[in-house]
Amino acid sequence: MKTYRIRKPKIVVIGGGTGLPVILKALRNQSADITAIVTVADDGGSSGQLLESVKMSPPGDLRNVLVSLSDMPQLVEDIFQYRFKKEDDFLANHTIGNLIIAALSEMRNSTYEAIQLLAKFMHVSGHIYPAAEQSLTLHAKFDDGTTMSGESSIAKARKNIDYVYVTNSANNEPVEPSRKVVSAIENADMIVLGPGSLYTSILPNLMIPKLGEAIINSPAEVVYICNIMTQKGETEQFSDADHIKVLHRQLKTKFVDTVLVNTEPIPDGYMDFDIYDEYLVQVSHDFQGLREEGCRVISADFLELRDGGVFHDGDKVVDEIFRLVFGAKY
């Protein structure tokens, strides 16, 4: 049941992947003015295949965010999220939602416009903006001096990442954020990063110069939802403090104010690593390291166990977010 307050706090959530919709869905059930800023550097799976055919931003993360903020009937959601079987030749592994976004992007010559139309059609609560209006390519430089391009390839290299940056996939023009993205950040009461893959879901957004600068200059509290598990090729052997150190090193300043850290242990033998094969072990804790990075630490049980995997409990995380935003602003 939704709760109602005098003024809805403006909460901007930035990221991509499967973690972002969990938080957005829980936020939708609260009285908040939500803006989701979604990565457009995904080049894998159905999104990657569509990018080869249609001039558009990758639709996968945008599709999941649309569903998380929509009040569509369950049947309509199931249709939108339906993925064709791998045996279906031309349509193999494509989702209906991705195809709809591709069609509207071509009709309007803009993925940004396509998402705004779908948001109205799907009765979305809040605003959804792709981080940029063009598809971006993610590049990584590794500790050994080598480089690699493409979000889907970087983690597979299993090398230590030194830093990442983004370029326009179609041309050499400077990377610009989508319209309204900067103003949403400037007017936010709180900016939430994650949860999501550090290098491939969160940082591709922050590496858009004007977007990153807007976060640094914003008076809003910046909250990082730390991942529960380390990930192959990205955050192997990382502590929670290591995540923050990477964010601060990439943006060249200490800008994260608060970190939400799950402290509930995962039961031995619970994880199904055949299904969730990108994960390794639970993120270790370094509370002193977090404090040295200038962060307030909120540690609690944010864990949800389901389907052989580990996830953030969206309701518990959002309860904490609301305690923070109302404590800071009201």
C-alpha positions, 0 to 999 in steps of 0.5 A: 500500500502506498504511503502519502506525504506532504511532498514527494522526495525527488530520488534519482536512481542510476545504473542498469542490469538486474539490480536496478529494477528491484529497487525501482519496483520497491520505490514505486510502492512509496510516495516518491518522485522517481527518475531512473537513469539507465545505462546504454552501453550494453552490447550483449544478448538480444540488445547487442543483436538489435544494435547491429540492425537498428540505429538505437540505444540497447533496449534490455535494461530500459525494458526491465526498468519500464516493467519495474515502474509500470502498473500493467496487468501481469499478463501484459507484463509477461507478454512484454518480457517474453523471450523467444526460445533459442530454437526459434531461428531469427527471433531466437533469444529476443524479447517482445519488449526489446522488439517493441522498443526497436520498432518505436526507436525506428519510427521516432528515430530516437530511443529516448522518444520511444521510451517516453511513449512507452512510459505513457502507454505502460502507466509508468510511475516516474521518469525513465531516461537513457543515460545518453541518446546514442548507444555507447561503447564501454572501454577498459584499460587493464593493469597490464596495460592492455585494453578491450572494448565492449561491455560483454567482453570486458568481464570475460577477460578476467583481468584487473581493470585499471579504469573504464571510459565510454565513447559514442558507438556510431561516431567520434562526437563527444558523449553527451547525457540525454536531455533532462538527465542533468536537470533531474540530478541537479534537482534531486533530493537523493541520488542512488547508485546501484545495485549493479555491476560496478564497471559495466552497469554503474560506471558507464553512466558516470563516465559521461562527463556532464552526468558525472560532473552533475553528481559531483556538484549536486547538493543531494546525498549520494547513496551507493548500494553495495553489491552482495556478491563479487563478480568475475572479471569485475570485482574479484576479491573486492571489499565494500570499500574497494567498490567506493575506492574505484568510484572515487578514483574514476571521478577523481573526487570523494563524492559518495556520502553513504553506503548501504552494506548487507551484513547477512551471511548467505547460507553455505551451499545455497547459491546455484552457481550454474545459473548465477555463474558470474558471481563468486563470493560474498563481498567482504567488509572493510568499514574502516576503509569506507570511513577513510573514503568519507562515507557514512556506513549503514549495515543491515540485513538487506538480503533476499534469497530466491530461485537459488540466487541472492538479491537485495530485498527492495523493500528493506533497502527502500525503507532505509532510503526513505529514512535517509532522505527524510532525515536529510531534507525534512 
